[in-house]
Amino acid sequence: MCLGIPMQVKEVMGYTARCEAKGVERDVSLFLLQHEPVVAGDFVMVHVGYAIQRMTEQEARSAWEVYDEMLAAETRAPDA
């Protein structure tokens, strides 16, 4: 299964952005979003190092809530 990770843009340097999610920072390619402006403060969905879409802050928070629930359920699940 592949997941896109919502991240907040901290800094834009050409087609690269420094993004942060839950205290983890990564350099992310903006090449796939070159048709729309991305600025510091925006939220993007990141998949394998590429920002694949812009999203609202609420969409990002909702995605993280679901991911947190999945992680919590995994830690509660008994070993098979």
Secondary structure, DSSP 4 states (H G I P E B T S, - for coil): ----EEEEEEEEETTEEEEEETTEEEEEE-GGGTTS---TT-EEEEETTEEEEEE-HHHHHHHHHHHHHHHHHHHHSPP-
